[in-house]
Amino acid sequence: MAGNGMKIKTSLLVKAIPPWILGIPGEPDSPTLIEQELAELGATARVLQGMRMRTVDELLSEFAFRFQFPAYFGRNWDALTDCLTDLSWLPGLAYVVVIDQARYLLDSEATNTTGLFLHVMEEVSERWAAPINLGEEWDRPSVPFHVLLRESPGNVKEMGQRFRSPTAELVS
């Protein structure tokens, strides 16, 4: 990608294959710039701020705000999964969640909460990757859904250790 510090093979973001979660180096940039660059690839992207997601409640609020969740959003893990696997109000050929300053993500919660978050993101990605072909109006092909955990270059390795997962990868 262009000069905004997103050092990643963009081809990974437009394919519905793992790794679903990528830890990448990059300095915090204008969210609009990142969203525009990803839009040029055909992806609907939302930039979330790790500083605003230190607790589960804050994480749910940030997702609801950035993804414009419907009023019925239940503010729990199941509701997050349900809304992220629907996104009918936010059409896209691919979806990318960019979390800037990821080192702060859920840092005020118990360690297992991070694992739960990763599990939810993996489940959402896997559901989008599975095409729906039932002869119904909601049928769709597989759709890429990826999560980019962005962190300053000096903190990427530490962040990568914290966010270990079978379908996560650290890009250096």
Secondary structure, 3 states (H helix, E strand, C coil): CCCCCCCCCHHHHHCCCCCCEEEEECCCCCHHHHHHHHHHCCEEEEEEEHHHCCCHHHHHHHHHHHHCCCCCCCCCHHHHHHHHCCCCCCCCCEEEEEEECHHHCCCCCCHHHHHHHHHHHHHHHHHHHCCECCCCCCCECCCCEEEEEEECHHHHHHHHHHCCCCCEEECC
